[in-house]
C-alpha cells in the first residue's frame, strides 16, 4: 500500500474514535435521563445496568480503533 493510503486511513480512524466518544457521551446522557425519570426502583436498576453495558461497549470499540490506529502508524513507518 502507499503512504497516502495509510495517512488517509489514520485520519479516518481518528475521526471514528471521535465519533465513538461522542456517541458514548450521548448514550450516557440518554440513560442518565432515563434513570432520573424512572418511576420504580427496578426500572432504575435496569436503566443503570443498560448504561454500564452500553458504556463498556463504546469503550471496547474505542480500544479496538486505537489498536487499529497503532497498526496503521506502524505500517506507515514501514513504508518510509
C-alpha positions in Angstrom: 0.0 0.0 0.0 1.1 3.6 -0.4 2.0 6.2 2.2 -1.1 8.2 1.2 -3.4 5.3 1.8 -2.1 4.9 5.4 -2.2 8.7 6.0 -5.8 8.7 4.9 -6.6 5.6 7.0 -5.1 7.3 10.1 -7.2 10.4 9.6 -10.3 8.2 9.1 -9.6 6.2 12.3 -9.1 9.3 14.3 -12.5 10.6 13.1 -14.1 7.3 14.0 -12.6 7.4 17.5 -14.1 10.9 18.0 -17.5 9.8 16.7 -17.5 6.9 19.1 -16.6 9.1 22.0 -19.4 11.5 21.1 -21.8 8.5 20.8 -20.7 7.3 24.2 -21.4 10.8 25.7 -24.8 10.9 24.0 -25.8 7.4 25.3 -24.6 8.3 28.8 -26.8 11.4 28.9 -29.7 9.4 27.5 -29.5 6.7 30.1 -28.9 9.2 32.9 -32.1 10.9 31.9 -34.0 7.6 31.9 -32.7 6.8 35.4 -33.7 10.2 36.6 -37.2 9.9 35.2 -37.8 6.2 36.2 -40.7 5.6 38.4 -39.7 2.3 40.1 -36.5 1.1 41.7 -36.4 -1.9 39.4 -36.6 0.2 36.3 -33.9 2.5 37.6 -31.7 -0.6 38.2 -32.4 -1.8 34.7 -31.5 1.5 33.1 -28.3 1.8 35.2 -27.3 -1.7 34.0 -28.0 -0.7 30.4 -26.0 2.5 30.8 -23.0 0.5 32.1 -23.3 -2.1 29.3 -23.5 0.5 26.6 -20.6 2.5 28.0 -18.5 -0.7 28.1 -19.4 -1.5 24.5 -18.3 2.0 23.5 -15.0 1.6 25.4 -14.3 -1.7 23.7 -14.9 -0.1 20.3 -12.6 2.8 21.2 -9.9 0.5 22.2 -10.3 -1.5 19.0 -10.0 1.7 17.0 -6.9 2.7 18.9 -5.2 -0.6 18.2 -6.1 -0.2 14.5 -4.6 3.3 14.6 -1.4 1.9 16.0 -1.2 -0.7 13.4 -1.7 1.9 10.7 1.0 4.1 12.1 3.4 1.1 12.2 2.5 0.3 8.6 3.2 3.9 7.6 6.6 3.7 9.2 7.4 0.6 7.3 6.5 2.3 4.0 9.1 5.1 4.6 
